[in-house]
Amino acid sequence: MKFYGDIQVGLDEVACLGIAELLKSPSMGEFTREGFLNGWRATGYASSFPPALTTTNQSQTSCDSVSKMISHAADIRERIPIKPDLFRRVYRFTFPLCRMQGQRNLQFDIAAEQWRLFFTPQNGGVQWNTRTTPWLDWWIEFLEERGKRPVNKDLWEQLEVFMRKTQDDENFEWWTADGAWPGALDDFVEWVQKKRGKNSEAMDVE
């Protein structure tokens, strides 16, 4: 916590997870010496790490002071929402990072918390809800109705792909019933279509 404070990164923002991905954190709040050094070495800054910790090829690619780390953290914060490849890398890294020790899946409450972080812009994520469709709210509501089941890796990863698709086309023109989507997303599409129909009927009555 002190380290994140020193580099001016909040624990409640996506940039915190971006730093964890950069340094290959094995679990939340933990860093290894190797991951810490190798991560900062590869950030494009001139190095002043001790020679014993630096190879010739790495001598010009290190982030080795708090001021440089602050600058790089700010750069990560700025790029995550606008660079889909970086966003995806950090998002996918978060799944194993947030799993309870010894479990293969992510507990629903933890997954929902992370989705609210990644899929809203307030703390460095991207906006999934739109003026016409509250995607994130509906997704969490849908899973709550299904009993808050644990989230497996495939569903976690494919939801981000699904989110990008809905950003491009909210009317599911890209959707096919025989696509290789997790079953929960197939069911969610049907659920959204029914919900839209009910909302439309309610508007007609009004």
C-alpha positions as CSV (number, residue, x, y, z in Angstrom):
1,M,0.0,0.0,0.0
2,K,2.8,2.4,0.8
3,F,4.5,1.6,-2.5
4,Y,1.4,2.4,-4.5
5,G,1.0,5.6,-2.5
6,D,4.6,6.5,-3.2
7,I,4.1,6.2,-7.0
8,Q,0.7,8.0,-6.7
9,V,-1.5,5.1,-7.7
10,G,-4.8,4.5,-5.9
11,L,-5.8,1.0,-4.8
12,D,-9.3,1.6,-6.3
13,E,-8.2,2.4,-9.9
14,V,-7.4,0.2,-12.9
15,A,-3.8,1.6,-13.0
16,C,-3.2,-0.3,-9.8
17,L,-3.9,-3.5,-11.7
18,G,-1.8,-2.2,-14.6
19,I,1.2,-1.9,-12.3
20,A,0.5,-5.4,-10.9
21,E,0.5,-6.7,-14.5
22,L,3.7,-4.8,-15.4
23,L,5.5,-6.3,-12.3
24,K,3.9,-9.7,-12.7
25,S,2.5,-9.7,-9.2
26,P,1.8,-13.3,-8.1
27,S,-1.1,-12.2,-5.9
28,M,-2.8,-9.0,-4.8
29,G,-0.5,-6.9,-2.8
30,E,2.6,-9.1,-3.4
31,F,5.6,-8.6,-5.6
32,T,8.6,-10.8,-6.3
33,R,12.1,-9.3,-6.5
34,E,12.5,-10.7,-10.1
35,G,9.2,-9.4,-11.3
36,F,9.7,-6.0,-9.7
37,L,13.1,-5.5,-11.2
38,N,12.4,-7.0,-14.7
39,G,9.1,-5.0,-14.9
40,W,10.6,-1.6,-14.3
41,R,13.7,-2.4,-16.4
42,A,11.5,-2.8,-19.5
43,T,9.8,0.6,-19.4
44,G,12.0,2.7,-21.6
45,Y,14.0,4.8,-19.2
46,A,17.7,5.2,-18.8
47,S,19.1,2.9,-16.0
48,S,21.0,3.5,-12.8
49,F,20.3,0.1,-11.4
50,P,23.5,-1.4,-9.9
51,P,25.6,-3.2,-12.6
52,A,25.0,-6.6,-10.9
53,L,21.3,-6.1,-11.5
54,T,21.6,-4.9,-15.1
55,T,22.7,-6.5,-18.3
56,T,24.1,-4.6,-21.3
57,N,20.9,-4.9,-23.2
58,Q,18.8,-3.6,-20.3
59,S,21.1,-0.7,-19.5
60,Q,18.9,1.8,-21.3
61,T,15.5,0.4,-20.5
62,S,15.0,0.8,-16.8
63,C,12.6,2.8,-14.6
64,D,14.8,3.0,-11.5
65,S,13.6,6.0,-9.4
66,V,10.3,6.9,-7.7
67,S,9.9,9.9,-10.0
68,K,10.2,7.7,-13.1
69,M,7.8,5.2,-11.6
70,I,5.3,8.0,-11.0
71,S,5.6,9.2,-14.6
72,H,5.2,5.6,-16.0
73,A,2.2,4.9,-13.7
74,A,0.6,8.1,-15.0
75,D,1.3,6.9,-18.6
76,I,-0.3,3.5,-17.8
77,R,-3.3,5.3,-16.3
78,E,-3.8,7.4,-19.5
79,R,-3.3,4.5,-21.9
80,I,-5.4,1.7,-20.4
81,P,-8.8,3.2,-21.4
82,I,-7.7,4.1,-25.0
83,K,-5.4,1.1,-25.9
84,P,-7.6,-2.0,-26.2
85,D,-4.6,-4.4,-26.3
86,L,-3.2,-3.0,-23.1
87,F,-6.7,-3.0,-21.5
88,R,-7.1,-6.6,-22.5
89,R,-3.7,-7.6,-21.1
90,V,-4.4,-6.0,-17.7
91,Y,-8.0,-7.3,-17.6
92,R,-6.9,-10.9,-18.3
93,F,-4.1,-10.7,-15.8
94,T,-6.6,-9.7,-13.1
95,F,-8.4,-13.0,-13.2
96,P,-5.6,-15.1,-11.6
97,L,-4.5,-12.1,-9.5
98,C,-7.9,-11.9,-7.7
99,R,-8.6,-15.6,-7.4
100,M,-8.7,-17.1,-3.9
101,Q,-5.8,-19.4,-3.2
102,G,-6.5,-22.9,-4.4
103,Q,-9.5,-22.0,-6.5
104,R,-9.9,-22.2,-10.2
105,N,-12.7,-19.8,-10.5
106,L,-13.3,-16.2,-9.4
107,Q,-15.9,-15.6,-6.7
108,F,-18.9,-13.7,-8.1
109,D,-18.7,-10.8,-5.7
110,I,-15.0,-10.2,-6.5
111,A,-15.7,-10.5,-10.2
112,A,-18.6,-8.0,-10.0
113,E,-16.4,-5.6,-8.1
114,Q,-13.7,-5.8,-10.8
115,W,-16.2,-5.5,-13.6
116,R,-17.5,-2.3,-12.1
117,L,-13.9,-1.0,-12.0
118,F,-12.9,-2.1,-15.6
119,F,-16.2,-1.2,-17.3
120,T,-16.8,2.3,-15.9
121,P,-14.7,5.4,-16.6
122,Q,-14.6,6.8,-13.1
123,N,-11.4,5.0,-12.0
124,G,-9.7,4.5,-15.3
125,G,-11.8,1.9,-17.1
126,V,-14.0,2.1,-20.2
127,Q,-17.7,3.0,-20.4
128,W,-19.9,0.0,-21.2
129,N,-23.2,1.4,-20.2
130,T,-24.8,3.5,-22.9
131,R,-27.7,5.9,-23.1
132,T,-29.9,3.1,-24.5
133,T,-28.6,0.0,-22.8
134,P,-27.1,-0.3,-19.2
135,W,-24.9,-3.2,-20.2
136,L,-22.9,-3.5,-17.1
137,D,-25.9,-3.1,-14.8
138,W,-27.9,-5.6,-16.7
139,W,-25.0,-8.1,-16.9
140,I,-24.6,-8.1,-13.1
141,E,-28.4,-8.2,-12.6
142,F,-28.5,-11.2,-14.9
143,L,-25.8,-13.1,-13.0
144,E,-27.4,-12.3,-9.7
145,E,-30.7,-13.8,-11.0
146,R,-28.7,-17.0,-11.9
147,G,-27.5,-17.4,-8.3
148,K,-24.2,-15.5,-8.3
149,R,-22.2,-18.5,-9.6
150,P,-18.4,-18.4,-9.6
151,V,-16.9,-17.0,-12.8
152,N,-14.5,-19.2,-14.8
153,K,-11.6,-18.0,-16.9
154,D,-13.3,-18.4,-20.3
155,L,-16.3,-16.3,-19.2
156,W,-14.1,-13.7,-17.7
157,E,-12.0,-13.3,-20.9
158,Q,-14.9,-13.5,-23.3
159,L,-16.9,-10.9,-21.5
160,E,-14.3,-8.2,-22.5
161,V,-14.6,-9.4,-26.1
162,F,-18.4,-9.3,-25.9
163,M,-18.2,-5.8,-24.4
164,R,-16.1,-4.5,-27.4
165,K,-18.7,-6.1,-29.8
166,T,-21.6,-4.3,-28.1
167,Q,-19.7,-1.0,-28.3
168,D,-19.6,-1.4,-32.1
169,D,-23.2,-2.7,-32.5
170,E,-25.7,-2.8,-29.7
171,N,-28.3,-4.7,-31.8
172,F,-26.5,-8.0,-32.0
173,E,-26.1,-8.0,-35.8
174,W,-22.8,-9.7,-35.2
175,W,-24.3,-12.4,-32.9
176,T,-24.8,-16.0,-34.1
177,A,-26.4,-18.7,-31.9
178,D,-23.8,-21.2,-33.0
179,G,-20.8,-19.0,-32.1
180,A,-18.2,-20.1,-29.7
181,W,-19.4,-18.0,-26.8
182,P,-19.8,-19.2,-23.2
183,G,-23.3,-20.4,-22.5
184,A,-23.8,-17.6,-20.0
185,L,-23.3,-15.0,-22.7
186,D,-25.7,-16.9,-25.0
187,D,-28.3,-16.8,-22.3
188,F,-27.5,-13.1,-21.6
189,V,-28.2,-12.1,-25.2
190,E,-31.6,-13.8,-25.0
191,W,-32.2,-12.1,-21.6
192,V,-31.3,-8.7,-23.0
193,Q,-33.6,-9.1,-25.9
194,K,-36.5,-10.1,-23.6
195,K,-35.8,-7.2,-21.3
196,R,-35.8,-4.8,-24.2
197,G,-39.1,-6.2,-25.3
198,K,-40.6,-5.7,-21.9
199,N,-39.3,-2.1,-21.6
200,S,-40.7,-1.4,-25.1
201,E,-44.1,-2.7,-24.0
202,A,-44.0,-0.6,-20.9
203,M,-43.3,2.5,-22.9
204,D,-46.2,1.8,-25.2
205,V,-48.5,1.4,-22.2
206,E,-47.4,4.7,-20.8
